[in-house]
Structure formats: structure tokens, C-alpha cells
Amino acid sequence: MFCLQGVSPEGLNKIGETWADVATQGICDFDLYARIAREYPKLADNPDELFEVEDPGVFTLADKAELIRVSTGFGDGTFNLYELLANGDRVGVEVELIRSDEEYPI
């Protein structure tokens, strides 16, 4: 779950699915990421050139936009994506990497 700091979500709403490749997902402002990718064409081939690690899993893109990288744990796949709501506004997102009724993979 990723949520605005200091906000307590009141509910969630499924908004679609997201996918992982190489057991990794990135969460960021996509429009900002797309703008940076246009400015730095090498981003698609070698994104590590534009990242500086601030904290484990948090990267800073070339113009200080944050991208959160998370491991999906068990490999590639498609996962449910939810918006977190407070007063009817989206204040965060949650990715369901493993459902509560799903067996833990071995």
C-alpha cells in the first residue's frame, strides 16, 4: 500500500490490474515518467542510469520524481490494483501481490 503521508484511507476501489516483469514493479506518476522517458530515450533500455537510490526501494528519477520499486516476491504476473480513497479522492494505491485466500507458493 502506498498512500499520501498523514492520510488515512477510508476505502478502496478496484481500478484494474498491473503486471510485473522480472518479479519487480515500479509505482510512480506515469505522465511524469513518460515525459522523462521522452527526454532520456535510454530509459527504456537501461533505467538504472537515471536512478539514484535514496532508501531501499525508492529511486529518484532525473528530475527528482520518485519511483517506488517493489519486489513481487514470486516472479512475474498480473495483480489487482486498487485506489485508496479519502473523502472520495484518490490518496494512494494498493497492489494485491498475493490474495488472502491464495496458498503461499513454495
N, C-alpha and C positions, 0 to 999 in steps of 0.2 A: 504494500500500500504506500502510495506517495501522495501527500496532502500538503496544502499550504500550511506553513508554520503558524501555530496558535489557533487553528480552526479545528473544531470537532464535527466531522461529517454526521449528518442526521439520517442518511440513507444512501442507497446505491441503486444504479440502474444499468443493466447490461446494454452496452453500446456497440458490441461487435466482438471480433476476435483479433488476436495478434499472433504472430508467428516468431519462432526463434530459429536461428541458424548457428551452428557450432555451439549449441547449448548456451547462447547469450542473447539477451535482449537489451535494446537501448531505449530509454524513455526521455523525450525532450519535446520542445516546441518544434513541430515538424516544419512549419513555414520558415522559421529561423534556420533550422538545419539545412533545408533546401536552398536557401539564399547563400549560406556558407559553402555548400557543395558546388554551387554555380561559380562562386568566386575562387574556389580551390578544387579544380577538376580531379586532382589526385586523391581527394577524399574517398571516392568510391572504391579505389584500388588499394589505398593504404591509409586508412583513417588514423592510425597511430601517430602519423607525422603531425597531426593537428591537436593531439590531446596532451594535456599535462595532468597528471594525477594529483588531485587535491586531497581526497580522502579515499579509502578503498571503495571502488565502485562509482565514484563521482569524477567526471572528467570535465575540463574546461575547453571549449572549442576556441577557435582562433580569435573570436571577438568577445570572449568571456561568457558566452552562452553555456549553460550547464547541460550536460547529458549524463543521465544515470545509467550505468551498466549493471545488469544483474545476471547472475547465472541461473539458468532454468533447472539446473541440477541433474536432469536425467537425459539430456540430449535435445534434439530438435523436436519441434512440434507446433501445434496450434493451441492457443489458450484463450479462455474467455476474458474479455476486457470490460470493466465496469467504470462508470463515472461515479465519483463520490460527491454527494450533494449537501449543501447547507443553505437554507432559505431559498431553495430552488436553483441555486447557482452551482456550477461545477467548481469544486475546490480541490479536486485531486482525481487520481485514477488508481485502480486496483487490478492487478493481473492475477488470475487464478491459475497458478502453476500446477497445483495438484488439488483435486476436489476432495472434500471431506469424506465422501463415500468411496473414494478410489483407494485400492490397495497400494501400499508403498512398494515401488518397484525394487527388485533385488538385483 
